[in-house]
Every structure is written in structure tokens, then in C-alpha cells.
Amino acid sequence: MGTPLRVWLLRALVLVVLALVFMAYQNPHLAVDLANRVWACF
């Protein structure tokens, strides 16, 4: 697959991205805005 260091860095990057997404959804205005944007596509 890859070197152990590369695998560890990839996992750390995924965790950071997931944490940022989780923090973004803590703002209710963002969640409503995204839902409205998705709904506007239909």
C-alpha cells in the first residue's frame, strides 16, 4: 500500500477534514444554507 509514515499522514489528514466538517455543522445557519442550496437544484 505505502510506507507506514504515508499511511499515518493520510489517516491524520482524513481525521482533520472530518473534524473540520463536524465543526462547520455546529453552526445551524450553515446547515440550513446548504440544505436550501441543495433544495434549489430541484
PDB file of N, CA, C and O in Angstrom:
ATOM      1  N   MET A   1       0.833  -1.184   0.000  1.00  0.00           N
ATOM      2  CA  MET A   1       0.000   0.000   0.000  1.00  0.00           C
ATOM      3  C   MET A   1       0.876   1.245   0.000  1.00  0.00           C
ATOM      4  O   MET A   1       0.846   2.013  -0.962  1.00  0.00           O
ATOM      5  N   GLY A   2       1.630   1.456   1.021  1.00  0.00           N
ATOM      6  CA  GLY A   2       2.500   2.614   1.106  1.00  0.00           C
ATOM      7  C   GLY A   2       3.365   2.505   2.332  1.00  0.00           C
ATOM      8  O   GLY A   2       3.254   1.560   3.112  1.00  0.00           O
ATOM      9  N   THR A   3       4.221   3.475   2.490  1.00  0.00           N
ATOM     10  CA  THR A   3       5.067   3.457   3.676  1.00  0.00           C
ATOM     11  C   THR A   3       4.218   3.757   4.904  1.00  0.00           C
ATOM     12  O   THR A   3       3.205   4.449   4.804  1.00  0.00           O
ATOM     13  N   PRO A   4       4.619   3.249   6.044  1.00  0.00           N
ATOM     14  CA  PRO A   4       3.836   3.496   7.273  1.00  0.00           C
ATOM     15  C   PRO A   4       3.654   4.987   7.566  1.00  0.00           C
ATOM     16  O   PRO A   4       2.599   5.398   8.051  1.00  0.00           O
ATOM     17  N   LEU A   5       4.670   5.795   7.277  1.00  0.00           N
ATOM     18  CA  LEU A   5       4.549   7.229   7.521  1.00  0.00           C
ATOM     19  C   LEU A   5       3.489   7.843   6.609  1.00  0.00           C
ATOM     20  O   LEU A   5       2.697   8.677   7.049  1.00  0.00           O
ATOM     21  N   ARG A   6       3.473   7.438   5.360  1.00  0.00           N
ATOM     22  CA  ARG A   6       2.486   7.976   4.411  1.00  0.00           C
ATOM     23  C   ARG A   6       1.069   7.569   4.812  1.00  0.00           C
ATOM     24  O   ARG A   6       0.143   8.376   4.726  1.00  0.00           O
ATOM     25  N   VAL A   7       0.899   6.333   5.247  1.00  0.00           N
ATOM     26  CA  VAL A   7      -0.415   5.857   5.691  1.00  0.00           C
ATOM     27  C   VAL A   7      -0.863   6.643   6.912  1.00  0.00           C
ATOM     28  O   VAL A   7      -2.029   7.026   7.007  1.00  0.00           O
ATOM     29  N   TRP A   8       0.046   6.888   7.848  1.00  0.00           N
ATOM     30  CA  TRP A   8      -0.289   7.645   9.058  1.00  0.00           C
ATOM     31  C   TRP A   8      -0.675   9.066   8.704  1.00  0.00           C
ATOM     32  O   TRP A   8      -1.647   9.592   9.245  1.00  0.00           O
ATOM     33  N   LEU A   9       0.070   9.702   7.802  1.00  0.00           N
ATOM     34  CA  LEU A   9      -0.249  11.072   7.403  1.00  0.00           C
ATOM     35  C   LEU A   9      -1.599  11.146   6.694  1.00  0.00           C
ATOM     36  O   LEU A   9      -2.354  12.097   6.898  1.00  0.00           O
ATOM     37  N   LEU A  10      -1.904  10.160   5.871  1.00  0.00           N
ATOM     38  CA  LEU A  10      -3.193  10.136   5.182  1.00  0.00           C
ATOM     39  C   LEU A  10      -4.334   9.988   6.180  1.00  0.00           C
ATOM     40  O   LEU A  10      -5.357  10.661   6.059  1.00  0.00           O
ATOM     41  N   ARG A  11      -4.166   9.126   7.148  1.00  0.00           N
ATOM     42  CA  ARG A  11      -5.201   8.959   8.181  1.00  0.00           C
ATOM     43  C   ARG A  11      -5.362  10.235   9.003  1.00  0.00           C
ATOM     44  O   ARG A  11      -6.484  10.613   9.340  1.00  0.00           O
ATOM     45  N   ALA A  12      -4.259  10.899   9.327  1.00  0.00           N
ATOM     46  CA  ALA A  12      -4.337  12.149  10.087  1.00  0.00           C
ATOM     47  C   ALA A  12      -5.057  13.213   9.269  1.00  0.00           C
ATOM     48  O   ALA A  12      -5.861  13.968   9.816  1.00  0.00           O
ATOM     49  N   LEU A  13      -4.784  13.286   7.973  1.00  0.00           N
ATOM     50  CA  LEU A  13      -5.447  14.256   7.107  1.00  0.00           C
ATOM     51  C   LEU A  13      -6.946  13.997   7.047  1.00  0.00           C
ATOM     52  O   LEU A  13      -7.738  14.938   7.102  1.00  0.00           O
ATOM     53  N   VAL A  14      -7.340  12.746   6.937  1.00  0.00           N
ATOM     54  CA  VAL A  14      -8.760  12.396   6.906  1.00  0.00           C
ATOM     55  C   VAL A  14      -9.434  12.799   8.213  1.00  0.00           C
ATOM     56  O   VAL A  14     -10.546  13.327   8.197  1.00  0.00           O
ATOM     57  N   LEU A  15      -8.777  12.558   9.338  1.00  0.00           N
ATOM     58  CA  LEU A  15      -9.352  12.936  10.628  1.00  0.00           C
ATOM     59  C   LEU A  15      -9.493  14.449  10.761  1.00  0.00           C
ATOM     60  O   LEU A  15     -10.479  14.932  11.317  1.00  0.00           O
ATOM     61  N   VAL A  16      -8.522  15.194  10.258  1.00  0.00           N
ATOM     62  CA  VAL A  16      -8.609  16.654  10.321  1.00  0.00           C
ATOM     63  C   VAL A  16      -9.764  17.152   9.466  1.00  0.00           C
ATOM     64  O   VAL A  16     -10.507  18.036   9.892  1.00  0.00           O
ATOM     65  N   VAL A  17      -9.929  16.602   8.271  1.00  0.00           N
ATOM     66  CA  VAL A  17     -11.033  17.011   7.403  1.00  0.00           C
ATOM     67  C   VAL A  17     -12.368  16.683   8.052  1.00  0.00           C
ATOM     68  O   VAL A  17     -13.281  17.508   8.033  1.00  0.00           O
ATOM     69  N   LEU A  18     -12.494  15.509   8.616  1.00  0.00           N
ATOM     70  CA  LEU A  18     -13.741  15.132   9.286  1.00  0.00           C
ATOM     71  C   LEU A  18     -14.025  16.048  10.477  1.00  0.00           C
ATOM     72  O   LEU A  18     -15.175  16.419  10.710  1.00  0.00           O
ATOM     73  N   ALA A  19     -12.996  16.412  11.227  1.00  0.00           N
ATOM     74  CA  ALA A  19     -13.188  17.312  12.363  1.00  0.00           C
ATOM     75  C   ALA A  19     -13.643  18.690  11.880  1.00  0.00           C
ATOM     76  O   ALA A  19     -14.506  19.307  12.505  1.00  0.00           O
ATOM     77  N   LEU A  20     -13.072  19.180  10.775  1.00  0.00           N
ATOM     78  CA  LEU A  20     -13.479  20.480  10.249  1.00  0.00           C
ATOM     79  C   LEU A  20     -14.925  20.454   9.763  1.00  0.00           C
ATOM     80  O   LEU A  20     -15.666  21.415   9.970  1.00  0.00           O
ATOM     81  N   VAL A  21     -15.324  19.374   9.126  1.00  0.00           N
ATOM     82  CA  VAL A  21     -16.716  19.255   8.675  1.00  0.00           C
ATOM     83  C   VAL A  21     -17.649  19.212   9.880  1.00  0.00           C
ATOM     84  O   VAL A  21     -18.696  19.859   9.885  1.00  0.00           O
ATOM     85  N   PHE A  22     -17.271  18.455  10.891  1.00  0.00           N
ATOM     86  CA  PHE A  22     -18.098  18.391  12.103  1.00  0.00           C
ATOM     87  C   PHE A  22     -18.233  19.763  12.750  1.00  0.00           C
ATOM     88  O   PHE A  22     -19.322  20.140  13.180  1.00  0.00           O
ATOM     89  N   MET A  23     -17.135  20.512  12.822  1.00  0.00           N
ATOM     90  CA  MET A  23     -17.176  21.844  13.418  1.00  0.00           C
ATOM     91  C   MET A  23     -18.026  22.791  12.573  1.00  0.00           C
ATOM     92  O   MET A  23     -18.713  23.657  13.115  1.00  0.00           O
ATOM     93  N   ALA A  24     -17.983  22.631  11.251  1.00  0.00           N
ATOM     94  CA  ALA A  24     -18.781  23.501  10.385  1.00  0.00           C
ATOM     95  C   ALA A  24     -20.267  23.262  10.611  1.00  0.00           C
ATOM     96  O   ALA A  24     -21.056  24.206  10.567  1.00  0.00           O
ATOM     97  N   TYR A  25     -20.657  22.028  10.850  1.00  0.00           N
ATOM     98  CA  TYR A  25     -22.079  21.725  11.055  1.00  0.00           C
ATOM     99  C   TYR A  25     -22.573  22.131  12.437  1.00  0.00           C
ATOM    100  O   TYR A  25     -23.768  22.024  12.712  1.00  0.00           O
ATOM    101  N   GLN A  26     -21.691  22.590  13.307  1.00  0.00           N
ATOM    102  CA  GLN A  26     -22.123  23.094  14.604  1.00  0.00           C
ATOM    103  C   GLN A  26     -22.831  24.439  14.452  1.00  0.00           C
ATOM    104  O   GLN A  26     -23.567  24.866  15.342  1.00  0.00           O
ATOM    105  N   ASN A  27     -22.603  25.101  13.320  1.00  0.00           N
ATOM    106  CA  ASN A  27     -23.272  26.364  13.025  1.00  0.00           C
ATOM    107  C   ASN A  27     -24.585  26.041  12.319  1.00  0.00           C
ATOM    108  O   ASN A  27     -24.555  25.585  11.176  1.00  0.00           O
ATOM    109  N   PRO A  28     -25.739  26.258  12.957  1.00  0.00           N
ATOM    110  CA  PRO A  28     -27.010  25.873  12.334  1.00  0.00           C
ATOM    111  C   PRO A  28     -27.320  26.659  11.059  1.00  0.00           C
ATOM    112  O   PRO A  28     -28.016  26.155  10.178  1.00  0.00           O
ATOM    113  N   HIS A  29     -26.814  27.875  10.955  1.00  0.00           N
ATOM    114  CA  HIS A  29     -27.071  28.668   9.753  1.00  0.00           C
ATOM    115  C   HIS A  29     -26.420  28.023   8.528  1.00  0.00           C
ATOM    116  O   HIS A  29     -26.976  28.061   7.431  1.00  0.00           O
ATOM    117  N   LEU A  30     -25.243  27.433   8.722  1.00  0.00           N
ATOM    118  CA  LEU A  30     -24.564  26.772   7.618  1.00  0.00           C
ATOM    119  C   LEU A  30     -25.366  25.567   7.140  1.00  0.00           C
ATOM    120  O   LEU A  30     -25.531  25.366   5.937  1.00  0.00           O
ATOM    121  N   ALA A  31     -25.865  24.766   8.077  1.00  0.00           N
ATOM    122  CA  ALA A  31     -26.632  23.585   7.698  1.00  0.00           C
ATOM    123  C   ALA A  31     -27.896  23.977   6.935  1.00  0.00           C
ATOM    124  O   ALA A  31     -28.242  23.336   5.942  1.00  0.00           O
ATOM    125  N   VAL A  32     -28.583  25.016   7.385  1.00  0.00           N
ATOM    126  CA  VAL A  32     -29.798  25.469   6.699  1.00  0.00           C
ATOM    127  C   VAL A  32     -29.451  26.025   5.323  1.00  0.00           C
ATOM    128  O   VAL A  32     -30.159  25.763   4.351  1.00  0.00           O
ATOM    129  N   ASP A  33     -28.371  26.788   5.237  1.00  0.00           N
ATOM    130  CA  ASP A  33     -27.962  27.359   3.957  1.00  0.00           C
ATOM    131  C   ASP A  33     -27.613  26.261   2.959  1.00  0.00           C
ATOM    132  O   ASP A  33     -28.003  26.337   1.794  1.00  0.00           O
ATOM    133  N   LEU A  34     -26.888  25.248   3.402  1.00  0.00           N
ATOM    134  CA  LEU A  34     -26.541  24.148   2.499  1.00  0.00           C
ATOM    135  C   LEU A  34     -27.784  23.378   2.069  1.00  0.00           C
ATOM    136  O   LEU A  34     -27.899  22.985   0.908  1.00  0.00           O
ATOM    137  N   ALA A  35     -28.701  23.163   2.986  1.00  0.00           N
ATOM    138  CA  ALA A  35     -29.938  22.461   2.636  1.00  0.00           C
ATOM    139  C   ALA A  35     -30.741  23.270   1.619  1.00  0.00           C
ATOM    140  O   ALA A  35     -31.300  22.702   0.681  1.00  0.00           O
ATOM    141  N   ASN A  36     -30.803  24.584   1.794  1.00  0.00           N
ATOM    142  CA  ASN A  36     -31.516  25.428   0.837  1.00  0.00           C
ATOM    143  C   ASN A  36     -30.856  25.407  -0.533  1.00  0.00           C
ATOM    144  O   ASN A  36     -31.545  25.404  -1.553  1.00  0.00           O
ATOM    145  N   ARG A  37     -29.531  25.392  -0.566  1.00  0.00           N
ATOM    146  CA  ARG A  37     -28.817  25.349  -1.854  1.00  0.00           C
ATOM    147  C   ARG A  37     -29.069  24.033  -2.579  1.00  0.00           C
ATOM    148  O   ARG A  37     -29.269  24.012  -3.794  1.00  0.00           O
ATOM    149  N   VAL A  38     -29.058  22.923  -1.818  1.00  0.00           N
ATOM    150  CA  VAL A  38     -29.334  21.621  -2.440  1.00  0.00           C
ATOM    151  C   VAL A  38     -30.780  21.573  -2.934  1.00  0.00           C
ATOM    152  O   VAL A  38     -31.044  21.086  -4.033  1.00  0.00           O
ATOM    153  N   TRP A  39     -31.713  22.076  -2.127  1.00  0.00           N
ATOM    154  CA  TRP A  39     -33.125  22.062  -2.498  1.00  0.00           C
ATOM    155  C   TRP A  39     -33.365  22.919  -3.728  1.00  0.00           C
ATOM    156  O   TRP A  39     -34.235  22.596  -4.537  1.00  0.00           O
ATOM    157  N   ALA A  40     -32.616  24.003  -3.891  1.00  0.00           N
ATOM    158  CA  ALA A  40     -32.791  24.893  -5.031  1.00  0.00           C
ATOM    159  C   ALA A  40     -32.389  24.227  -6.355  1.00  0.00           C
ATOM    160  O   ALA A  40     -32.766  24.701  -7.426  1.00  0.00           O
ATOM    161  N   CYS A  41     -31.637  23.148  -6.282  1.00  0.00           N
ATOM    162  CA  CYS A  41     -31.227  22.448  -7.508  1.00  0.00           C
ATOM    163  C   CYS A  41     -32.377  21.673  -8.132  1.00  0.00           C
ATOM    164  O   CYS A  41     -32.300  21.307  -9.305  1.00  0.00           O
ATOM    165  N   PHE A  42     -33.437  21.412  -7.381  1.00  0.00           N
ATOM    166  CA  PHE A  42     -34.533  20.577  -7.894  1.00  0.00           C
ATOM    167  C   PHE A  42     -35.717  21.383  -8.339  1.00  0.00           C
ATOM    168  O   PHE A  42     -36.712  20.819  -8.793  1.00  0.00           O
TER     169      PHE A  42
END
